């Protein structure tokens, strides 16, 4: 892997505490952080302390920033700090703000309890950004004390910086994974707005239900801003089921890569495979265009075992379908948002386009925004069959065995 051309961007997890739906302030801060070259992993509002800590560990962030406007901040900030320490990740500091709800007296208590700093209303944004970068920027280094998901996360962070992952997460000299466990890797691509993140979350719920004891990893790629090199990595907002401990979720910024994936995505996939922990890995690309091939299915190094291409009904017409190269080679195709009035026509047009390929491709009609959607059930069953995943149906274990013509 090529060496990094510049220092790795600062990574910050931002979130709003449980029972707090005030997100306008944190949205403003997120945009400002990204404008100053910082990668922001936004978790969303109404978030529990355990969800925040899990995300901070898996994302290997430099710091956690909390925006609290509903009171309860003294107790909540302390709980986040305590959980980080208890899990062996007390090196991740916590800062925050809350407009007029956090007083100077509250700040003194919160600092004694472990909160690093509080920003009050009226603090100039430029001063806040400069202090955050000065206080929390640090180089990622190997740490033998890290275990479990934090060790995986740090290996991926180092790969993002151009450093070969250490120890158990490196590949052997022959290039094969150190683990012999079979891991099925699915690349998920499609235009922006097709609902890829929500569909992946619903597929995650099917995995958790049908593959008890197994683990799933999600790699979500989002674009870096070409001017500031910062990014808002927002796919965790849609990841309801990532709060399960059997789910590993990592956000990756493209950092100038124009392939639809971070340049570190191949290494991240290898790290997850080599860990031997995961039965299924879903890799979501940036919203792709008509000639994109983020997973190398038409030549070069193929990064995944199967590709899922996701469309929404509003793709623009027949001529647009004819231009999309990935429809020629995708193993699985889904028309999402099938509750849209245009879905009936879109199903017919897309299936006709697939029929022209002569590969027996089946169109899966899904509505990922609706829980328990039978179309998502069928799509997961197809993935499980291709990947030979062990699943449980009706209390009996059944193994989907991949066949050459599946």
C-alpha positions in Angstrom: 0.0 0.0 0.0 1.3 3.4 -0.9 2.4 5.7 1.9 0.0 8.4 3.0 0.6 11.7 1.3 -0.5 13.8 4.3 -1.3 13.3 8.0 -4.4 11.4 8.7 -7.4 13.7 9.3 -8.8 14.0 12.8 -11.8 11.7 13.3 -14.6 12.8 15.7 -17.8 11.0 16.7 -20.7 13.4 17.3 -24.0 12.4 18.8 -27.0 13.7 20.7 -27.9 11.9 24.0 -30.9 9.8 24.6 -34.3 11.6 25.0 -32.9 14.6 23.2 -34.1 15.4 19.7 -32.4 18.7 19.2 -30.1 18.2 16.2 -29.8 21.7 14.6 -26.8 22.7 16.7 -24.9 19.4 16.1 -25.6 19.6 12.4 -24.1 23.1 12.3 -21.0 21.9 14.2 -20.7 18.8 11.9 -20.6 21.0 8.8 -18.1 23.4 10.4 -15.8 20.5 11.5 -15.9 19.0 8.0 -15.1 22.4 6.5 -12.0 22.5 8.6 -10.7 19.1 7.3 -12.1 16.9 10.1 -13.8 13.6 9.4 -17.1 13.5 11.4 -18.9 10.3 12.1 -22.4 11.4 13.0 -24.4 8.9 15.1 -27.6 10.9 15.2 -29.9 12.0 18.1 -31.6 10.1 20.9 -28.5 7.9 21.3 -27.7 5.8 24.4 -24.4 5.9 26.2 -23.7 2.3 25.2 -24.4 3.1 21.5 -22.0 6.0 21.6 -19.2 4.0 23.2 -19.6 1.1 20.8 -19.4 3.5 17.8 -16.4 5.3 19.3 -14.5 2.0 19.7 -15.3 0.6 16.2 -14.6 3.9 14.5 -11.3 4.4 16.5 -12.1 8.1 16.8 -9.8 10.7 18.3 -12.6 12.1 20.5 -16.3 12.0 21.1 -18.3 15.3 20.9 -21.8 15.4 22.5 -24.5 18.1 22.0 -27.0 18.1 24.9 -30.0 20.5 25.1 -32.5 18.6 27.3 -30.7 18.5 30.7 -29.3 15.4 32.3 -25.9 16.2 30.9 -24.0 15.7 34.2 -25.2 12.1 34.5 -25.1 11.3 30.8 -21.6 12.6 30.1 -20.3 10.8 33.1 -21.9 7.5 31.9 -20.1 7.8 28.5 -16.8 8.5 30.2 -17.2 5.7 32.6 -18.2 3.2 29.9 -15.2 4.1 27.9 -12.9 3.6 30.8 -14.6 0.3 31.9 -14.2 -1.1 28.4 -10.5 -0.3 28.3 -10.9 2.7 26.0 -10.4 5.6 28.4 -7.9 7.1 26.0 -10.8 8.4 24.0 -11.7 11.8 25.5 -15.2 13.4 25.6 -16.1 17.0 25.0 -19.4 18.7 24.4 -21.7 21.7 24.5 -25.3 22.6 25.3 -26.1 26.2 24.6 -27.6 27.6 27.7 -28.4 24.3 29.4 -24.9 23.5 30.7 -23.9 26.1 33.2 -20.4 27.1 34.4 -21.1 25.2 37.7 -22.1 22.1 35.7 -18.9 22.3 33.8 -16.8 22.1 36.9 -18.7 19.0 38.1 -18.4 17.4 34.6 -14.7 18.0 34.4 -14.2 16.4 37.8 -16.1 13.4 36.4 -13.9 13.1 33.4 -15.4 15.3 30.6 -12.5 17.0 28.9 -14.1 20.4 28.0 -17.3 22.2 27.4 -18.1 24.8 24.8 -20.6 27.4 25.8 -23.0 29.5 23.7 -21.2 32.4 22.0 -17.8 30.6 21.6 -16.5 31.7 18.1 -16.6 28.7 15.8 -13.1 29.5 14.5 -11.7 29.4 18.0 -13.6 26.1 18.7 -12.2 24.5 15.5 -8.6 25.6 16.2 -8.8 24.3 19.8 -10.3 21.0 18.8 -7.6 20.4 16.1 -4.8 21.4 18.5 -6.1 19.3 21.5 -7.2 16.1 19.8 -5.1 15.5 16.7 -2.7 12.6 17.2 -1.1 9.9 15.1 -2.5 6.4 15.3 0.0 3.8 16.5 -0.1 0.1 17.2 -1.3 -0.6 20.7 -0.9 -4.2 22.1 -3.4 -3.3 24.9 -6.3 -2.9 22.4 -8.5 -6.0 22.2 -11.5 -7.1 20.2 -13.2 -4.4 18.1 -10.8 -1.7 19.1 -7.8 -3.7 17.9 -9.6 -4.3 14.6 -10.5 -0.6 14.4 -6.9 0.5 15.0 -5.6 -1.9 12.3 -8.0 -0.3 9.8 -7.0 3.2 11.0 -3.4 2.3 10.3 -4.2 0.9 6.9 -6.0 4.2 6.1 -2.7 6.0 6.9 -0.7 3.6 4.6 0.7 1.4 7.3 0.5 -2.4 7.1 -1.7 -3.8 9.9 0.3 -5.5 12.6 0.2 -9.1 13.9 -2.9 -11.2 13.7 -4.6 -8.8 11.3 -1.9 -9.0 8.6 -2.0 -11.4 5.8 0.5 -14.2 5.6 3.5 -14.0 3.2 1.6 -15.8 0.6 -1.2 -13.2 0.7 -3.8 -15.5 2.1 -5.8 -14.7 5.3 -4.4 -16.1 8.5 -7.8 -17.3 9.4 -9.3 -20.3 7.6 -12.9 -19.2 8.3 -15.0 -18.6 5.2 -16.2 -15.0 5.0 -18.5 -14.0 2.2 -18.0 -10.4 1.0 -20.7 -8.5 -0.8 -20.2 -5.1 -2.4 -23.2 -2.8 -2.4 -23.3 -0.1 -5.1 -25.9 2.2 -6.6 -26.6 5.9 -7.2 -27.0 8.3 -4.3 -30.5 8.3 -2.8 -31.3 4.7 -3.7 -31.5 3.7 0.0 -28.4 1.6 0.1 -27.7 2.3 3.8 -31.2 1.6 4.9 -31.3 -1.6 2.8 -28.0 -2.7 4.4 -29.4 -2.1 7.8 -32.4 -4.3 7.0 -30.2 -7.0 5.7 -28.2 -6.8 8.9 -31.4 -7.4 10.9 -32.1 -10.5 8.8 -28.5 -11.8 9.4 -28.9 -11.3 13.2 -32.2 -13.2 13.1 -31.2 -16.0 10.8 -27.5 -16.5 11.7 -27.4 -16.8 15.5 -23.9 -16.7 16.8 -22.4 -15.3 13.6 -20.9 -11.8 13.2 -21.4 -9.3 10.3 -19.1 -6.4 9.4 -20.2 -3.3 7.5 -17.8 -1.0 5.7 -19.5 2.3 4.7 -17.6 4.5 2.3 -18.5 8.2 2.0 -16.9 11.0 0.0 -14.3 13.4 1.4 -14.8 17.1 0.5 -12.4 17.9 -2.3 -11.7 21.4 -1.0 -11.3 20.9 2.8 -10.5 17.1 2.7 -12.9 16.7 5.7 -16.0 14.5 5.5 -19.4 13.9 7.1 -19.7 10.1 7.5 -23.4 9.7 8.1 -24.2 6.1 7.3 -24.4 5.1 11.0 -27.5 7.3 11.3 -29.3 4.6 9.3 -27.7 1.7 11.1 -30.2 0.8 13.8 -29.0 -2.7 14.1 -25.4 -1.8 14.4 -26.1 -1.4 18.1 -25.9 -5.2 18.4 -22.5 -6.5 19.6 -22.5 -9.0 16.7 -22.2 -6.1 14.3 -18.9 -4.3 13.5 -19.5 -1.0 11.6 -16.7 1.1 10.2 -17.0 4.4 8.3 -14.3 5.2 5.7 -13.8 8.5 3.9 -12.5 8.4 0.3 -9.7 10.8 1.0 -9.2 11.7 -2.6 -9.8 8.2 -4.1 -12.1 8.5 -7.1 -13.0 4.8 -7.3 -16.1 5.0 -5.1 -14.1 3.4 -2.2 -11.5 4.5 0.2 -8.0 3.5 -0.9 -7.8 1.6 2.3 -11.0 -0.4 1.6 -9.1 -3.5 0.2 -6.9 -3.6 3.3 -9.9 -3.1 5.6 -11.6 -6.1 3.9 -8.5 -8.2 4.4 -8.2 -7.2 8.0 -11.7 -8.3 8.7 -11.3 -11.5 6.8 -8.0 -12.3 8.6 -9.6 -11.8 12.0 -11.7 -14.9 11.5 -14.7 -13.3 13.3 -17.1 -12.6 10.5 -19.4 -14.7 8.4 -20.6 -11.8 6.2 -19.0 -8.5 5.2 -21.1 -5.8 3.4 -19.1 -3.0 1.7 -21.1 0.0 0.7 -19.6 2.3 -2.0 -20.1 6.0 -2.4 -23.1 6.7 -4.6 -21.8 5.6 -8.1 -22.4 6.8 -11.6 -22.9 5.1 -15.0 -19.4 3.8 -15.6 -18.3 3.1 -12.1 -16.9 -0.3 -11.1 -15.8 0.2 -7.4 -15.4 -3.5 -6.7 -13.4 -4.5 -9.9 -15.9 -6.9 -11.3 -15.0 -6.1 -14.9 -11.2 -6.5 -14.6 -8.3 -5.9 -12.3 -8.4 -6.9 -8.7 -11.9 -8.1 -7.7 -12.5 -7.1 -4.1 -15.7 -8.9 -3.3 -17.3 -12.3 -3.8 -20.6 -10.9 -5.1 -22.0 -7.5 -6.0 -25.4 -6.0 -5.2 -26.6 -3.1 -7.3 -29.4 -1.0 -5.8 -31.7 1.3 -7.8 -34.6 3.5 -6.8 -37.6 4.0 -9.2 -36.6 7.5 -10.1 -33.6 6.7 -12.3 -34.6 8.9 -15.2 -35.8 6.6 -18.0 -34.8 3.7 -20.2 -31.8 5.4 -21.7 -30.3 5.8 -18.2 -30.7 2.1 -17.6 -28.9 1.3 -20.8 -25.9 3.4 -19.6 -25.3 1.7 -16.2 -22.4 -0.7 -16.7 -22.9 -2.4 -13.3 -26.2 -3.8 -14.4 -24.3 -6.0 -16.8 -22.2 -7.7 -14.2 -24.0 -7.4 -10.8 -24.8 -10.8 -9.1 -27.8 -9.3 -7.4 -30.0 -6.3 -8.4 -32.5 -4.6 -6.1 -35.2 -2.1 -6.9 -35.6 -0.3 -3.6 -38.3 2.1 -2.5 -41.0 0.0 -4.2 -43.7 1.9 -2.3 -43.1 4.7 -4.8 -45.8 5.2 -7.5 -43.2 4.7 -10.3 -42.1 1.3 -9.0 -44.5 -0.7 -11.1 -43.1 0.7 -14.4 -39.5 0.6 -13.0 -39.8 -3.1 -12.2 -40.7 -3.9 -15.8 -38.1 -1.7 -17.3 -35.2 -2.9 -15.1 -36.1 -6.6 -15.6 -36.3 -6.1 -19.3 -32.8 -4.5 -19.1 -31.5 -7.5 -17.1 -33.1 -10.0 -19.5 -31.0 -8.5 -22.3 -27.8 -9.6 -20.5 -28.8 -13.2 -20.8 -27.4 -14.1 -17.4 -30.6 -15.1 -15.6 -30.4 -12.1 -13.3 -33.4 -11.7 -11.0 -34.7 -8.3 -9.8 -35.5 -8.1 -6.1 -38.2 -5.6 -5.3 -37.6 -4.1 -1.8 -39.0 -1.4 0.5 -36.2 -1.2 3.0 -37.9 1.7 4.9 -40.7 -0.8 5.9 -39.7 -3.3 8.5 -40.4 -7.0 7.8 -40.5 -6.3 4.1 -40.8 -9.7 2.2 -38.7 -8.4 -0.6 -35.7 -7.8 1.8 -36.4 -11.3 3.1 -36.0 -12.8 -0.4 -32.9 -10.7 -1.0 -31.2 -11.9 2.2 -32.1 -15.5 1.3 -30.4 -15.0 -2.1 -27.3 -13.6 -0.4 -27.2 -16.5 2.1 -27.5 -19.0 -0.7 -24.7 -17.5 -2.7 -22.5 -17.2 0.4 -23.2 -20.6 1.9 -24.3 -19.0 5.1 -25.6 -21.1 7.9 -29.1 -20.0 8.7 -31.9 -21.0 11.1 -35.4 -21.2 9.7 -38.4 -22.4 11.8 -36.2 -23.6 14.6 -34.2 -25.9 12.3 -30.7 -25.2 10.9 -30.4 -25.1 7.2 -27.2 -24.4 5.2 -27.5 -22.5 2.0 -25.0 -24.1 -0.3 -23.7 -22.0 -3.1 -24.1 -23.6 -6.5 -22.3 -22.7 -9.7 -25.4 -21.3 -11.4 -26.9 -19.7 -8.2 
